[in-house]
């Protein structure tokens, strides 16, 4: 996990009032794209993979949360990397497409 991903985790935890356990994030990357990762990375995940993790954690830790999860995660990604809104789609790869590091 790079600094951008850690920054995203902190933003998402604050927005949704949850905690993202390190082991859950590590498992997400372990199960990511390890067969064809971008140069310099050992894995990559799609935005939708991260959103699914956040949805699960919100349901477990903050079920009364009424925020739209994809839109919140999307906003945090945009703010993390100063991206255009159109770049952040569920199908986008965090490292390959969005430039996380």
C-alpha positions as CSV (number, residue, x, y, z in Angstrom):
1,X,0.0,0.0,0.0
2,X,1.3,3.4,-0.9
3,X,0.8,6.8,0.7
4,X,-2.1,7.7,-1.6
5,X,-4.0,4.6,-0.5
6,X,-3.3,5.4,3.1
7,X,-4.6,8.9,2.6
8,X,-7.7,7.5,0.9
9,X,-8.3,5.1,3.9
10,X,-8.1,8.0,6.4
11,X,-10.5,10.1,4.3
12,X,-13.0,7.3,3.9
13,X,-12.8,6.3,7.6
14,X,-13.6,9.9,8.6
15,X,-16.4,10.4,6.0
16,X,-18.2,7.1,6.9
17,X,-17.1,7.0,10.6
18,X,-15.6,3.5,10.2
19,X,-12.3,1.8,10.7
20,X,-10.6,0.0,7.8
21,X,-8.5,-2.8,9.4
22,X,-5.1,-3.2,7.9
23,X,-5.7,-7.0,7.4
24,X,-8.9,-6.2,5.4
25,X,-7.0,-3.8,3.1
26,X,-4.1,-6.3,2.8
27,X,-6.6,-9.0,1.8
28,X,-8.1,-6.8,-0.8
29,X,-4.8,-6.2,-2.4
30,X,-3.8,-9.9,-2.1
31,X,-7.0,-10.8,-4.0
32,X,-6.5,-8.0,-6.6
33,X,-4.9,-8.2,-10.0
34,X,-1.6,-9.9,-9.3
35,X,-1.3,-11.5,-12.8
36,X,-0.9,-8.2,-14.7
37,X,-0.1,-5.4,-12.3
38,X,1.1,-2.0,-13.5
39,X,4.9,-1.4,-13.5
40,X,6.4,-1.0,-10.0
41,X,3.4,-2.6,-8.3
42,X,2.7,-6.2,-7.2
43,X,-1.1,-5.8,-7.4
44,X,-3.9,-3.5,-8.4
45,X,-7.6,-3.2,-7.5
46,X,-10.6,-1.6,-9.1
47,X,-12.5,1.3,-7.5
48,X,-15.5,-1.1,-7.2
49,X,-13.4,-3.5,-5.2
50,X,-12.6,-0.8,-2.6
51,X,-16.2,0.4,-2.6
52,X,-17.4,-3.1,-1.8
53,X,-15.0,-3.3,1.1
54,X,-16.3,0.1,2.4
55,X,-20.0,-1.1,1.9
56,X,-19.3,-4.1,4.0
57,X,-17.5,-2.1,6.8
58,X,-20.3,0.5,6.9
59,X,-22.9,-2.2,7.2
60,X,-20.9,-3.7,10.1
61,X,-19.7,-0.6,11.9
62,X,-22.1,2.2,11.1
63,X,-25.4,0.8,9.7
64,X,-27.2,4.0,10.4
65,X,-25.0,5.8,7.8
66,X,-27.2,7.3,5.1
67,X,-24.4,8.5,2.8
68,X,-24.1,7.1,-0.7
69,X,-21.0,5.0,-0.5
70,X,-19.8,5.1,-4.1
71,X,-20.2,8.9,-4.4
72,X,-18.4,9.4,-1.1
73,X,-15.5,7.2,-2.0
74,X,-15.4,8.8,-5.5
75,X,-15.2,12.3,-3.9
76,X,-12.4,11.1,-1.6
77,X,-10.4,9.7,-4.5
78,X,-10.9,12.9,-6.5
79,X,-9.6,15.0,-3.6
80,X,-6.7,12.6,-2.9
81,X,-5.3,12.8,-6.4
82,X,-6.8,16.0,-7.8
83,X,-8.6,14.1,-10.5
84,X,-11.4,15.0,-12.8
85,X,-14.7,13.5,-11.8
86,X,-15.0,11.6,-15.1
87,X,-11.9,9.6,-14.4
88,X,-13.2,7.9,-11.3
89,X,-15.5,5.1,-12.4
90,X,-16.2,1.7,-10.7
91,X,-14.2,0.0,-13.4
92,X,-11.1,2.2,-13.0
93,X,-7.9,0.6,-11.6
94,X,-6.5,2.6,-8.6
95,X,-2.9,2.4,-9.7
96,X,-3.0,1.7,-13.4
97,X,-5.7,4.2,-14.3
98,X,-5.8,6.7,-11.5
99,X,-2.2,6.9,-10.6
100,X,-2.3,5.9,-6.9
101,X,1.0,5.3,-5.4
